[in-house]
Amino acid sequence: MTRIAEIYRAIAESGRDEVFIHLRPQAEVEDEHRAALAGDGPLAGLLLAVKDNVDVAGIPTTAACPDFRYIPDADAPAVTALKAAGAVVIGKTNLDQFATGLVGTRSPYGAVRDSRRPDYISGGSSSGSAVAVALGFADIAIGTDTAGSGRVPAGLQGIVGIKATVGLVSTEGVVPACASYDCVTIFAADLVTAQSAMAVMSAGAPHRPWPADVPFAAPVTPRIAIPDTLAGLDDEWQAAFGAAVRQANDAGFDTVPIPMDDFFAAAGLLYNGALVAERWDAVGEFVSAVSPDAKLDPTVAAIINAAGTYSAADLLRDRRRVEELRGKALAQLAGCHALMVPTAPEHPRIDDVAADPVAVNSRMGRYTNFCNLFDMCAIAIPAGVVSDGAQFGITLLAPGFHDGVIADLAARFLDVPSAETWPESGGAPLTELAVFGAHLRGQPLEHQLTGRGARWAGPITTAPHYRLYALDTVPPKPGLTRVGEGGAPIVGERWLLSPAALGEFLAELPAPMLLGKVELDDGRWITGFGCDHIAPAQGRDITEYRGWLAAMA
């Protein structure tokens, strides 16, 4: 039996009809899967589930509202990018109607149940996408995130959810929720797969350009902010977060408690203020004009209809308030490389939501709603299981365009070897730097690289055309020079950093050190350290050791 046949059998036997709104015919998926496996795309053969507010050509888009249904002629750019990389769409997944909610129960296609405990919510609004991954029906899934929908379901399902900086992935072909804050996100069972898919989407469906000073990693000992109080968490969930903090400390993070009042104040504005007017702008006219017997979720309809009562002055006032809170909140993160929070404060039962749908939903967004308002990036990752079987998860957040920093931190927290952070192949501008002495890992000047967001990318060896000299500098360092004859291969390291960071580095470089092109043993030329032509005459030739560390030893 093929893998596709096994998955379709598992879907049929699962009793989880609520996960997919539209499941593609098995034969079509089989054919596309065989073709994808014959290719060499970075996602070749991965099965992709797509949240049903994101267009896939020829498949209905409903946004979980049957009367809203239309059939798009083209894929959303995010879908196009993933398919071009070898991913195969298996179907469209259920969601909180019009992506309005964090619970996964607000759909006429049925409440999407937790993958392990069916009496509990899955988390929304990207409920079907997260559960499809958690149950193994898909390898990766597209979600969207305005208030936390790419993170809350990931946390409750024990999978990884990546929400990039707002605008890095195009939202063309996505039914808007709040267009200013909407993001296309990725779910996967593991961090490496999630990073690969996010890199493909960012590079293949760009919208907002990357700046020239993107950091790709955190320092050796990163400083991580954590909430000084855990509002909304019961004793057991507080203990789970305490265990996550200890895990972070064991991973080498320095954790620092900060007050969260300004973050929470902004979180409240997303639904309880005029910002919700964007939901009316997106689908308000449809909701107000639809027939009374249309399958509108009553909670969603009430939210959208109320959104139409705000004035432009109300919206401008609340946006100014968001900017004020953003400045104060991000000031709390000064000197920190990320913020670590519980992804969700609890895991409610479906009955709990039915009894009080607005209050429960509001609580679920306490640690997520502020993120997009503050133009932050985030990664939700698993962090254990509490005694009743609920998945506990944490989210790492950072200011916009620090996506590589939190990807690096997530890999360290999970102790997952990571070949790269996703912005490196996701379109962020970067440059390579070859180092041979005091900037090697563990050496005195390594901090000049890591402090600028550089990431170690492995050992290198030069072509056999160089000589190495020990120079009389503070701290001691070598000088590399290219020679016509009598050279040797020299061992060093390759680092990746932004062009702006390299420019800062060059501006501060003391004599006699230089930066220029260095030839590697594979024939490539990359920027690397050298020294001026006078320095070797004043230094000691250590070429015979083939590298600085060996010479020091």
RODO-2510 file (C-alpha; in nm, 4 decimals, decimal comma):
residues 553
     n   res          X          Y          Z
     1     m     0,0000     0,0000     0,0000
     2     t     0,1344     0,3424    -0,0920
     3     r     0,1798     0,6128     0,1664
     4     i    -0,1058     0,8113     0,0139
     5     a    -0,3371     0,5095     0,0337
     6     e    -0,2414     0,4590     0,3979
     7     i    -0,3209     0,8211     0,4799
     8     y    -0,6562     0,8112     0,3030
     9     r    -0,7426     0,4924     0,4884
    10     a    -0,6426     0,6559     0,8182
    11     i    -0,8620     0,9558     0,7387
    12     a    -1,1578     0,7341     0,6516
    13     e    -1,1205     0,5274     0,9700
    14     s    -1,0514     0,8205     1,2018
    15     g    -1,4044     0,9493     1,2377
    16     r    -1,2629     1,2995     1,1951
    17     d    -1,4882     1,4296     0,9203
    18     e    -1,4618     1,7759     1,0700
    19     v    -1,0898     1,8184     0,9866
    20     f    -1,1247     1,8667     0,6091
    21     i    -1,3857     2,0765     0,4343
    22     h    -1,2640     1,9488     0,0987
    23     l    -1,0476     1,6356     0,0548
    24     r    -0,9044     1,5900    -0,2934
    25     p    -0,9622     1,2616    -0,4809
    26     q    -0,7041     1,0041    -0,3791
    27     a    -0,6058     0,9199    -0,7383
    28     e    -0,5181     1,2836    -0,8148
    29     v    -0,3026     1,3093    -0,5034
    30     e    -0,1350     0,9752    -0,5842
    31     d    -0,0382     1,0973    -0,9333
    32     e     0,0929     1,4319    -0,8113
    33     h     0,2799     1,2660    -0,5257
    34     r     0,4650     1,0301    -0,7627
    35     a     0,5605     1,3226    -0,9850
    36     a     0,6782     1,5272    -0,6858
    37     l     0,8963     1,2442    -0,5560
    38     a     1,0679     1,2300    -0,8945
    39     g     1,1664     1,5955    -0,8589
    40     d     1,4351     1,7572    -0,6491
    41     g     1,2394     2,0287    -0,4697
    42     p     1,3201     2,0918    -0,1027
    43     l     0,9680     1,9764    -0,0061
    44     a     0,9417     1,6928    -0,2593
    45     g     0,6558     1,4614    -0,1695
    46     l     0,5401     1,6393     0,1461
    47     l     0,1629     1,6449     0,1842
    48     l     0,0179     1,9929     0,2324
    49     a    -0,3131     2,0790     0,3980
    50     v    -0,4413     2,4310     0,3320
    51     k    -0,6675     2,6319     0,5609
    52     d    -0,9894     2,7015     0,3765
    53     n    -0,9505     3,0774     0,3747
    54     v    -0,6479     3,0418     0,1440
    55     d    -0,7039     2,9891    -0,2287
    56     v    -0,6109     2,6677    -0,4102
    57     a    -0,6970     2,6778    -0,7799
    58     g    -1,0036     2,4717    -0,8680
    59     i    -1,0944     2,3916    -0,5072
    60     p    -1,3707     2,5879    -0,3330
    61     t    -1,2748     2,8498    -0,0777
    62     t    -1,5438     2,8810     0,1895
    63     a    -1,3761     3,0407     0,4940
    64     a    -1,6047     2,7925     0,6770
    65     c    -1,9161     2,9666     0,5455
    66     p    -2,0964     2,7625     0,2757
    67     d    -2,2797     3,0663     0,1343
    68     f    -1,9485     3,2513     0,0898
    69     r    -1,8131     2,9732    -0,1328
    70     y    -1,6231     3,0565    -0,4531
    71     i    -1,3834     2,8624    -0,6740
    72     p    -1,0559     3,0489    -0,7381
    73     d    -0,8802     3,0350    -1,0736
    74     a    -0,5347     3,0620    -0,9194
    75     d    -0,3458     2,9498    -0,6129
    76     a    -0,2535     3,1970    -0,3430
    77     p     0,1178     3,2792    -0,3922
    78     a     0,2012     3,0969    -0,0675
    79     v     0,0432     2,7794    -0,2065
    80     t     0,2174     2,8262    -0,5418
    81     a     0,5542     2,8499    -0,3669
    82     l     0,5043     2,5320    -0,1640
    83     k     0,3771     2,3370    -0,4655
    84     a     0,6738     2,4538    -0,6756
    85     a     0,9031     2,3145    -0,4050
    86     g     0,7399     1,9716    -0,4331
    87     a     0,4557     1,9837    -0,1803
    88     v     0,1286     1,8167    -0,2812
    89     v    -0,2055     1,9586    -0,1666
    90     i    -0,4247     1,6934    -0,0023
    91     g    -0,7180     1,9183     0,0816
    92     k    -0,8678     2,2272     0,2422
    93     t    -0,9107     2,2322     0,6207
    94     n    -1,1780     2,3523     0,8598
    95     l    -1,1428     2,6727     1,0614
    96     d    -1,3221     2,9140     1,2866
    97     q    -1,5537     3,0904     1,0417
    98     f    -1,3858     3,3825     0,8626
    99     a    -1,0800     3,3104     1,0802
   100     t    -1,2605     3,4732     1,3722
   101     g    -1,1684     3,2825     1,6850
   102     l    -0,9015     3,0904     1,8739
   103     v    -1,1083     2,7868     1,9718
   104     g    -1,1782     2,5835     1,6557
   105     t    -1,5482     2,5348     1,7327
   106     r    -1,7037     2,8188     1,5303
   107     s    -1,7779     2,6304     1,2098
   108     p    -2,0914     2,4860     1,0462
   109     y    -1,8676     2,2007     0,9295
   110     g    -1,8309     2,0938     1,2920
   111     a    -1,6104     2,1750     1,5875
   112     v    -1,2571     2,0533     1,5215
   113     r    -1,1673     1,8351     1,8175
   114     d    -0,8304     1,7951     1,9871
   115     s    -0,6178     1,5285     1,8180
   116     r    -0,5713     1,3323     2,1428
   117     r    -0,8687     1,4189     2,3629
   118     p    -1,1837     1,4670     2,1540
   119     d    -1,3787     1,6351     2,4351
   120     y    -1,1344     1,9278     2,4189
   121     i    -1,0905     2,2069     2,1662
   122     s    -0,8221     2,1960     1,9012
   123     g    -0,7506     2,5676     1,9121
   124     g    -0,8345     2,8000     1,6278
   125     s    -0,8836     2,9516     1,3970
   126     s    -0,6421     2,7267     1,2023
   127     s    -0,7946     2,4244     1,3727
   128     g    -0,8180     2,1774     1,0857
   129     s    -0,4660     2,2536     0,9626
   130     a    -0,3097     2,1897     1,3029
   131     v    -0,5069     1,8699     1,3667
   132     a    -0,4314     1,7401     1,0163
   133     v    -0,0612     1,7620     1,0988
   134     a    -0,1017     1,6255     1,4523
   135     l    -0,2932     1,3203     1,3235
   136     g    -0,0435     1,2577     1,0427
   137     f    -0,2890     1,3400     0,7623
   138     a    -0,0450     1,6014     0,6305
   139     d     0,3270     1,6737     0,6712
   140     i     0,2845     2,0505     0,6622
   141     a    -0,0155     2,2786     0,6709
   142     i    -0,0889     2,6393     0,5914
   143     g    -0,2611     2,8385     0,8627
   144     t    -0,3266     3,2066     0,9059
   145     d    -0,2613     3,4208     1,2102
   146     t    -0,4128     3,7520     1,3128
   147     a    -0,4608     3,7057     1,6856
   148     g    -0,2687     3,3815     1,7413
   149     s    -0,4256     3,1315     1,5028
   150     g    -0,0883     3,0043     1,3828
   151     r     0,0272     2,9487     1,7396
   152     v    -0,2583     2,8514     1,9747
   153     p    -0,3558     2,5367     1,7778
   154     a     0,0113     2,4430     1,7438
   155     g     0,0539     2,4705     2,1198
   156     l    -0,2549     2,2627     2,1994
   157     q    -0,1682     1,9972     1,9403
   158     g     0,1981     1,9578     2,0382
   159     i     0,3375     2,0638     1,7006
   160     v     0,5431     2,3556     1,5655
   161     g     0,3861     2,6743     1,4331
   162     i     0,5902     2,9494     1,2665
   163     k     0,4435     3,2979     1,2313
   164     a     0,6868     3,5178     1,0432
   165     t     0,7178     3,8929     1,0734
   166     v     0,4010     4,0571     0,9426
   167     g     0,4129     4,0876     0,5638
   168     l     0,7105     3,8635     0,4896
   169     v     0,4739     3,6176     0,3217
   170     s     0,2160     3,7506     0,0780
   171     t    -0,1479     3,7352     0,1891
   172     e    -0,2751     3,7633    -0,1683
   173     g    -0,5390     3,4970    -0,2236
   174     v    -0,6278     3,4906     0,1469
   175     v    -0,9737     3,5888     0,2715
   176     p    -0,8886     3,8805     0,5032
   177     a    -0,9631     3,8820     0,8738
   178     c    -0,7860     4,2053     0,9727
   179     a    -0,5798     4,2786     0,6639
   180     s    -0,3240     4,5003     0,8428
   181     y    -0,2246     4,2174     1,0750
   182     d    -0,2955     3,8945     0,8852
   183     c    -0,0106     3,6465     0,8327
   184     v     0,0198     3,3160     0,6447
   185     t     0,1757     3,0573     0,8753
   186     i     0,3145     2,7036     0,8695
   187     f     0,2465     2,4004     1,0880
   188     a     0,4666     2,0896     1,0984
   189     a     0,5361     1,8111     1,3418
   190     d     0,9002     1,9149     1,3820
   191     l     1,1066     2,2322     1,3678
   192     v     1,3283     2,1343     1,0741
   193     t     1,0315     2,0660     0,8457
   194     a     0,8524     2,3805     0,9594
   195     q     1,1611     2,5913     0,8864
   196     s     1,2029     2,4376     0,5406
   197     a     0,8434     2,5165     0,4488
   198     m     0,8534     2,8699     0,5883
   199     a     1,1736     2,9423     0,3971
   200     v     1,0061     2,8278     0,0758
   201     m     0,6981     3,0453     0,1371
   202     s     0,8993     3,3534     0,2275
   203     a     1,1300     3,3233    -0,0734
   204     g     0,8581     3,2198    -0,3168
   205     a     0,5746     3,4462    -0,2026
   206     p     0,7440     3,7645    -0,0830
   207     h     0,5618     4,0853    -0,0030
   208     r     0,7437     4,3004     0,2508
   209     p     1,1182     4,3319     0,1805
   210     w     1,3812     4,2222     0,4293
   211     p     1,6076     4,4984     0,5682
   212     a     1,9850     4,4814     0,5295
   213     d     2,0537     4,4200     0,8997
   214     v     1,8733     4,0896     0,9631
   215     p     2,0205     3,8812     1,2484
   216     f     2,0429     3,5072     1,1817
   217     a     2,1139     3,3740     1,5304
   218     a     2,1224     3,4621     1,8980
   219     p     2,4389     3,5110     2,1021
   220     v     2,6026     3,2229     2,2870
   221     t     2,4235     3,3233     2,6083
   222     p     2,0978     3,4833     2,4986
   223     r     1,8923     3,6960     2,7345
   224     i     1,5273     3,5900     2,7303
   225     a     1,2415     3,7862     2,8872
   226     i     0,9652     3,5916     3,0636
   227     p     0,6421     3,7152     3,2268
   228     d     0,6896     3,8228     3,5874
   229     t     0,3450     3,6819     3,6683
   230     l     0,1510     3,4114     3,4867
   231     a    -0,1959     3,5592     3,4680
   232     g    -0,4623     3,3117     3,3596
   233     l    -0,2643     2,9924     3,4279
   234     d    -0,3681     2,7470     3,6983
   235     d    -0,1104     2,5923     3,9313
   236     e    -0,0345     2,2986     3,7033
   237     w     0,0129     2,5117     3,3937
   238     q     0,2286     2,7533     3,5938
   239     a     0,4417     2,4563     3,6972
   240     a     0,4676     2,3513     3,3330
   241     f     0,5921     2,6965     3,2374
   242     g     0,8381     2,6850     3,5274
   243     a     0,9728     2,3577     3,3865
   244     a     1,0062     2,5240     3,0451
   245     v     1,2043     2,8088     3,2024
   246     r     1,4393     2,5555     3,3617
   247     q     1,4760     2,3840     3,0244
   248     a     1,5633     2,7205     2,8725
   249     n     1,8219     2,7804     3,1442
   250     d     1,9705     2,4348     3,0808
   251     a     1,9947     2,5295     2,7120
   252     g     2,2095     2,8291     2,8097
   253     f     1,9438     3,1019     2,8155
   254     d     1,9566     3,3776     3,0760
   255     t     1,5911     3,4401     3,1705
   256     v     1,4726     3,7770     3,2991
   257     p     1,1198     3,8449     3,4341
   258     i     0,9450     4,1524     3,2922
   259     p     0,5986     4,3060     3,3499
   260     m     0,3467     4,2234     3,0768
   261     d     0,0830     4,4896     3,1443
   262     d     0,1412     4,6810     2,8203
   263     f     0,1408     4,3610     2,6142
   264     f    -0,1900     4,2551     2,7696
   265     a    -0,3432     4,6008     2,7228
   266     a    -0,2695     4,5829     2,3502
   267     a    -0,4006     4,2256     2,3330
   268     g    -0,7347     4,3492     2,4606
   269     l    -0,7596     4,6089     2,1851
   270     l    -0,7578     4,3539     1,9033
   271     y    -1,1143     4,2390     1,9670
   272     n    -1,2419     4,4874     2,2252
   273     g    -1,1781     4,8069     2,0323
   274     a    -1,2047     4,9682     1,6920
   275     l    -0,9306     4,7533     1,5340
   276     v    -1,2009     4,4945     1,4754
   277     a    -1,3437     4,7327     1,2148
   278     e    -1,1116     4,5635     0,9669
   279     r    -1,3214     4,2486     1,0036
   280     w    -1,6219     4,4475     0,8846
   281     d    -1,4167     4,5811     0,5947
   282     a    -1,3282     4,2235     0,4974
   283     v    -1,6654     4,0484     0,5046
   284     g    -1,9123     4,2805     0,6775
   285     e    -2,1236     4,3557     0,3725
   286     f    -2,1565     3,9840     0,2991
   287     v    -2,2520     3,9024     0,6582
   288     s    -2,5103     4,1801     0,6777
   289     a    -2,6687     4,0907     0,3423
   290     v    -2,6815     3,7129     0,3740
   291     s    -3,0160     3,5413     0,4304
   292     p    -3,1237     3,4606     0,7872
   293     d    -3,0968     3,0855     0,7221
   294     a    -2,7329     3,1089     0,6083
   295     k    -2,4909     2,9010     0,8098
   296     l    -2,3321     3,1884     0,9975
   297     d    -2,1818     3,1112     1,3339
   298     p    -2,3750     3,3360     1,5736
   299     t    -2,0688     3,4443     1,7702
   300     v    -1,8761     3,5269     1,4530
   301     a    -2,1729     3,7131     1,3050
   302     a    -2,2136     3,9173     1,6227
   303     i    -1,8444     4,0136     1,6227
   304     i    -1,8460     4,1183     1,2576
   305     n    -2,1746     4,3077     1,2785
   306     a    -2,0552     4,4972     1,5864
   307     a    -1,7342     4,5804     1,4000
   308     g    -1,9344     4,7923     1,1592
   309     t    -2,0353     5,0386     1,4298
   310     y    -1,6917     5,1983     1,4720
   311     s    -1,5937     5,5246     1,3079
   312     a    -1,2704     5,6101     1,1317
   313     a    -1,1847     5,8340     1,4272
   314     d    -1,2288     5,5369     1,6606
   315     l    -0,9930     5,3285     1,4494
   316     l    -0,7265     5,6009     1,4353
   317     r    -0,7513     5,6513     1,8117
   318     d    -0,6948     5,2816     1,8817
   319     r    -0,4086     5,2587     1,6355
   320     r    -0,2356     5,5469     1,8150
   321     r    -0,2946     5,3604     2,1407
   322     v    -0,1373     5,0468     1,9943
   323     e     0,1726     5,2429     1,8916
   324     e     0,1975     5,3934     2,2389
   325     l     0,1709     5,0510     2,4007
   326     r     0,4138     4,9033     2,1487
   327     g     0,6813     5,1552     2,2405
   328     k     0,6388     5,0907     2,6120
   329     a     0,6202     4,7122     2,5752
   330     l     0,9224     4,6758     2,3488
   331     a     1,1182     4,8999     2,5851
   332     q     1,0693     4,6207     2,8403
   333     l     1,2588     4,3945     2,5989
   334     a     1,5616     4,6242     2,5763
   335     g     1,8727     4,4114     2,6155
   336     c     1,6753     4,0907     2,5564
   337     h     1,6907     3,8761     2,2455
   338     a     1,3407     3,7286     2,2747
   339     l     1,0303     3,6952     2,4889
   340     m     0,9161     3,3501     2,6037
   341     v     0,5503     3,3021     2,7025
   342     p     0,3016     3,0170     2,7401
   343     t     0,1358     2,9686     2,4020
   344     a    -0,2044     2,9262     2,5663
   345     p    -0,3101     2,9723     2,9291
   346     e    -0,5358     2,6646     2,9414
   347     h    -0,6907     2,3858     2,7336
   348     p    -1,0711     2,4152     2,7546
   349     r    -1,3292     2,1510     2,6822
   350     i    -1,5661     2,2019     2,3918
   351     d    -1,8490     2,2300     2,6456
   352     d    -1,6644     2,5142     2,8199
   353     v    -1,6610     2,7125     2,4954
   354     a    -2,0252     2,6409     2,4273
   355     a    -2,1168     2,7713     2,7728
   356     d    -1,9218     3,0975     2,7370
   357     p    -1,7839     3,1343     2,3830
   358     v    -1,6620     3,4933     2,4033
   359     a    -1,4878     3,4817     2,7420
   360     v    -1,3062     3,1532     2,6756
   361     n    -1,1902     3,2740     2,3345
   362     s    -1,0669     3,5988     2,4872
   363     r    -0,8620     3,4122     2,7471
   364     m    -0,6995     3,1958     2,4796
   365     g    -0,5472     3,5045     2,3155
   366     r    -0,3919     3,6555     2,6250
   367     y    -0,0349     3,5642     2,5248
   368     t    -0,0836     3,5916     2,1479
   369     n    -0,3100     3,8848     2,0549
   370     f    -0,0437     4,1532     2,0925
   371     c     0,2085     3,9890     1,8597
   372     n     0,0960     4,1126     1,5182
   373     l    -0,0132     4,4489     1,6572
   374     f     0,3481     4,4995     1,7683
   375     d     0,4940     4,3703     1,4368
   376     m     0,6643     4,0791     1,6100
   377     c     0,7615     3,7345     1,4834
   378     a     0,6907     3,4133     1,6741
   379     i     0,7502     3,0382     1,6884
   380     a     0,5268     2,8080     1,8927
   381     i     0,6960     2,4846     2,0031
   382     p     0,6019     2,1903     2,2278
   383     a     0,7170     2,1979     2,5903
   384     g     0,5806     1,8840     2,7519
   385     v     0,2532     1,7366     2,8730
   386     v     0,0646     1,8158     3,1944
   387     s    -0,0923     1,5471     3,4132
   388     d    -0,4327     1,5371     3,2438
   389     g    -0,2709     1,4718     2,9048
   390     a    -0,2911     1,8262     2,7745
   391     q    -0,0064     1,9429     2,5532
   392     f     0,1832     2,2383     2,6950
   393     g     0,3645     2,4725     2,4625
   394     i     0,5700     2,7880     2,4693
   395     t     0,6083     3,0653     2,2155
   396     l     0,9284     3,2562     2,1459
   397     l     0,8690     3,6095     2,0172
   398     a     1,0993     3,8863     1,8993
   399     p     1,0752     4,2214     1,7209
   400     g     1,0097     4,2188     1,3486
   401     f     1,2755     4,0637     1,1212
   402     h     1,4399     3,8805     1,4132
   403     d     1,2874     3,5586     1,2795
   404     g     1,6284     3,3919     1,2584
   405     v     1,6992     3,4674     1,6231
   406     i     1,3904     3,2886     1,7518
   407     a     1,4423     3,0014     1,5058
   408     d     1,7903     2,9576     1,6510
   409     l     1,6545     2,9760     2,0066
   410     a     1,3809     2,7234     1,9284
   411     a     1,6396     2,4776     1,7971
   412     r     1,8487     2,5220     2,1114
   413     f     1,5469     2,4840     2,3405
   414     l     1,4412     2,1630     2,1664
   415     d     1,8030     2,0463     2,1322
   416     v     1,7472     1,9947     1,7609
   417     p     2,0513     2,0236     1,5334
   418     s     1,9602     2,2847     1,2746
   419     a     2,1522     2,3283     0,9513
   420     e     2,0273     2,6853     0,9173
   421     t     1,7653     2,9296     1,0347
   422     w     1,4868     2,9695     0,7819
   423     p     1,5504     3,3354     0,6787
   424     e     1,8874     3,2277     0,5316
   425     s     1,7125     3,0584     0,2393
   426     g     1,3912     3,2554     0,2838
   427     g     1,5092     3,5652     0,1040
   428     a     1,6898     3,7601     0,3766
   429     p     2,0092     3,9267     0,2505
   430     l     2,3193     3,7608     0,3873
   431     t     2,6897     3,7310     0,3255
   432     e     2,9542     3,4730     0,4129
   433     l     3,2601     3,5492     0,6211
   434     a     3,5672     3,3272     0,6587
   435     v     3,7497     3,3623     0,9903
   436     f     4,0807     3,2087     1,0919
   437     g     4,1785     3,3291     1,4393
   438     a     4,0374     3,5283     1,7303
   439     h     3,6839     3,5189     1,5834
   440     l     3,6650     3,1400     1,5753
   441     r     3,4087     2,9754     1,8006
   442     g     3,5202     2,9917     2,1623
   443     q     3,7883     3,2511     2,0906
   444     p     3,8069     3,5997     2,2479
   445     l     3,6435     3,7960     1,9644
   446     e     3,3632     3,5539     1,8757
   447     h     3,1223     3,7941     2,0473
   448     q     3,1879     4,0534     1,7753
   449     l     3,0105     3,8154     1,5380
   450     t     2,7398     3,6657     1,7572
   451     g     2,6561     4,0093     1,8949
   452     r     2,5690     4,1132     1,5395
   453     g     2,3432     3,8153     1,4784
   454     a     2,5980     3,6080     1,2860
   455     r     2,5536     3,2320     1,2753
   456     w     2,8313     2,9740     1,2709
   457     a     2,7983     2,7696     0,9502
   458     g     3,0756     2,5125     0,9895
   459     p     3,4464     2,4552     0,9283
   460     i     3,6172     2,5468     0,6036
   461     t     3,9590     2,4986     0,4454
   462     t     4,1251     2,7357     0,2020
   463     a     4,2763     2,6444    -0,1295
   464     p     4,6504     2,5556    -0,0904
   465     h     4,7662     2,9076    -0,1723
   466     y     4,7974     3,0732     0,1701
   467     r     5,0405     3,1270     0,4528
   468     l     4,9480     3,2045     0,8140
   469     y     5,1394     3,4317     1,0530
   470     a     5,1015     3,4879     1,4282
   471     l     5,0730     3,8628     1,4810
   472     d     5,1663     4,0664     1,7862
   473     t     4,8186     4,2042     1,8555
   474     v     4,5824     4,2229     2,1536
   475     p     4,4259     3,9763     2,1672
   476     p     4,6677     3,7568     1,9676
   477     k     4,5450     3,6751     1,6194
   478     p     4,6805     3,5388     1,2932
   479     g     4,7215     3,7056     0,9587
   480     l     4,6362     3,5189     0,6393
   481     t     4,8102     3,6061     0,3139
   482     r     4,7818     3,4631    -0,0351
   483     v     5,1094     3,3610    -0,2008
   484     g     5,2092     3,2589    -0,5511
   485     e     5,4155     2,9598    -0,4402
   486     g     5,4788     2,7731    -0,1168
   487     g     5,1266     2,8017     0,0148
   488     a     4,9192     2,5533     0,2116
   489     p     4,5530     2,4897     0,2942
   490     i     4,4499     2,6727     0,6134
   491     v     4,1621     2,5646     0,8387
   492     g     3,9030     2,8220     0,9451
   493     e     3,5300     2,8697     0,9912
   494     r     3,2429     3,0032     0,7842
   495     w     2,9947     3,2471     0,9411
   496     l     2,6784     3,3983     0,7960
   497     l     2,5743     3,7559     0,8709
   498     s     2,3821     4,0437     0,7199
   499     p     2,5445     4,2911     0,4810
   500     a     2,4879     4,5720     0,7338
   501     a     2,6584     4,3705     1,0075
   502     l     2,9540     4,3020     0,7783
   503     g     2,9783     4,6741     0,7024
   504     e     2,9843     4,7590     1,0739
   505     f     3,2449     4,4919     1,1259
   506     l     3,4674     4,6282     0,8495
   507     a     3,4373     4,9852     0,9787
   508     e     3,5674     4,8783     1,3197
   509     l     3,8423     4,6458     1,1945
   510     p     4,1836     4,7483     1,3364
   511     a     4,5097     4,7466     1,1422
   512     p     4,6752     4,5374     1,0143
   513     m     4,3629     4,3273     0,9548
   514     l     4,1798     4,3412     0,6207
   515     l     3,8739     4,1856     0,4629
   516     g     3,8952     4,0503     0,1096
   517     k     3,8129     3,7486    -0,1003
   518     v     3,9486     3,4125     0,0130
   519     e     3,9574     3,1037    -0,2084
   520     l     3,8246     2,7841    -0,0527
   521     d     3,9289     2,4287    -0,1349
   522     d     3,6057     2,3745    -0,3287
   523     g     3,6903     2,6612    -0,5651
   524     r     3,4482     2,9165    -0,4171
   525     w     3,5611     3,2660    -0,3167
   526     i     3,4047     3,4255    -0,0086
   527     t     3,4805     3,7316     0,2015
   528     g     3,7377     3,6546     0,4674
   529     f     4,0064     3,7834     0,6989
   530     g     4,3513     3,8714     0,5751
   531     c     4,6247     4,1170     0,6712
   532     d     4,8246     4,3861     0,4971
   533     h     5,1497     4,3032     0,3194
   534     i     5,3697     4,4467     0,5969
   535     a     5,2291     4,2391     0,8861
   536     p     5,3867     3,9023     0,7908
   537     a     5,7351     4,0477     0,8174
   538     q     5,6585     4,1399     1,1788
   539     g     5,4926     3,8066     1,2675
   540     r     5,5915     3,4428     1,3096
   541     d     5,5159     3,1989     1,0278
   542     i     5,2814     2,9281     1,1604
   543     t     5,1695     2,7870     0,8255
   544     e     5,3017     2,4411     0,9163
   545     y     5,0203     2,4037     1,1718
   546     r     4,7540     2,4589     0,9027
   547     g     4,5399     2,6633     1,1433
   548     w     4,5294     2,8978     1,4428
   549     l     4,3948     2,6535     1,7004
   550     a     4,6544     2,3912     1,6130
   551     a     4,9288     2,6530     1,6323
   552     m     4,8143     2,7678     1,9768
   553     a     4,7969     2,4086     2,0971
***
